[in-house]
Amino acid sequence: MRLFLLSLMLLTFSGLASANDQVSLQLLWKHQFQFAGYYMAIEKGFYEQEGLEVELKEFDYGTNLVDEVLEGRSQFAVGRTSLLIDKNAGADVVALFAAYQQSPLMLLTRRDSGIVLSSDLKGKNVMITNDAKNVGEVMAMLLQTGITISDINQQNHSYNVADLINGNTDAMASYISNEPYQMERAGVKYNILHPKDYGFDMYSDILFTSREYIKNNPLITDRMYRASLRGWLYAFENIDETAQVIFERYNSQKKTIEALRFEGRELKKLAFDDEGNFGTLSLNKFNEMA
C-alpha cells in the first residue's frame, strides 16, 4: 500500500510539473492571415514545446485592448500604434515585438475618382472609424496635407468594399492585404493612399503585455515571445500551408483560400526590416511615431 501511495504521489506531482501554463492573447480584429504567426505557433506545437497553452481571443466590438491586459482578462494582446497614446496617458504596457514594420492601414479610392493624394479628399465622403486614435497614421497623413476631420464628410464604416465600388463613399479606411484583393476580384481599378508615402512609417500589430505581468511572470513572457516569433517565421516561410490552416480552422470571416494567400503575400512585404529581421522594435522609430 505504501508503495502504491508513493507511486500515486509521484504521478500526481509529475502531472503538475508537466502541466502547461495557460495564457490568453487578445487579437485586435477577426481571424485572418493578419495573425497567422499565433495560429501556427499553436498548430505546430511551438507554444506546447515552451510549456504554454495559449487561448486566442477574437476581437469583439467595444473591446479595449489595453484595458483587457491591464485588468487581467488577457495576459497578452496585439495592439496598434495607439499604444503610444495609451502609454503617454499612463498605461504601464510593454511592447514585445511588432509583426509589421509598416502599417497595413491605408485609404482606398476608386481609380476613376481622381483621388490620388490625401489633399484630394477635401469635401469628400470618407468611411473611417470614429476612434481617431485607432487610425492615427491615416489621420496624420491627412493632417500633413492640411485636411482635418471637419474637412471631410466622415461616414460610419460599413466594412463592406461594395460601398466604395458602388459609389456610396469616395474613400475607405482599408487594409492593404484585404480590400484591394476584393477590388481586383470585382474588376475595379483603385488607388492606395498609404501613410508611409507621406513619411508616417509606423509599426503595426504590436504584441504587448503589462509591466506588472512581466515582473511577476518573466519566464512565461520570454517563452511566449520565443514561440510566437517561431510561429511568425514559419507562417511567412509557408504561406500556402498557413492559408490552408486558417481556411480550415480559423475562418470566422469565411474568406476564400485565394484571399488568404493574397493576404499572406502582401503582409509578408511589411513584416521584415531592412536587414531581413522579423519583429524589430526601435526606440528611434517609436520616437518618430510619437
Stockholm file with secondary structure:
# STOCKHOLM 1.0

chainA/1-290         MRLFLLSLMLLTFSGLASANDQVSLQLLWKHQFQFAGYYMAIEKGFYEQEGLEVELKEFDYGTNLVDEVLEGRSQFAVGRTSLLIDKNAGADVVALFAAYQQSPLMLLTRRDSGIVLSSDLKGKNVMITNDAKNVGEVMAMLLQTGITISDINQQNHSYNVADLINGNTDAMASYISNEPYQMERAGVKYNILHPKDYGFDMYSDILFTSREYIKNNPLITDRMYRASLRGWLYAFENIDETAQVIFERYNSQKKTIEALRFEGRELKKLAFDDEGNFGTLSLNKFNEMA
#=GR chainA/1-290 SS CHHHHHHHHHHHHHHHHHCCEEEEEECSSSSSGGGHHHHHHHHTTHHHHTTEEEEEECCCTTCCHHHHHHTTSCSEEEECTTHHHHHHTTCCEEEEEEEESSCCEEEEEEGGGTCCSGGGGTTCEEECCSCGGGGHHHHHHHHHTTCCGGGSEEECCCCCTHHHHTTSCSEEEEETTTHHHHHHHHTCCEEEECGGGGTCCCCEEEEEEEHHHHHHCHHHHHHHHHHHHHHHHHHHHCHHHHHHHHHHHSCTTCCCHHHHHHHHHHHHHHHBCTTSCBBCCCHHHHHHHC
#=GC SS_cons         CHHHHHHHHHHHHHHHHHCCEEEEEECSSSSSGGGHHHHHHHHTTHHHHTTEEEEEECCCTTCCHHHHHHTTSCSEEEECTTHHHHHHTTCCEEEEEEEESSCCEEEEEEGGGTCCSGGGGTTCEEECCSCGGGGHHHHHHHHHTTCCGGGSEEECCCCCTHHHHTTSCSEEEEETTTHHHHHHHHTCCEEEECGGGGTCCCCEEEEEEEHHHHHHCHHHHHHHHHHHHHHHHHHHHCHHHHHHHHHHHSCTTCCCHHHHHHHHHHHHHHHBCTTSCBBCCCHHHHHHHC
//
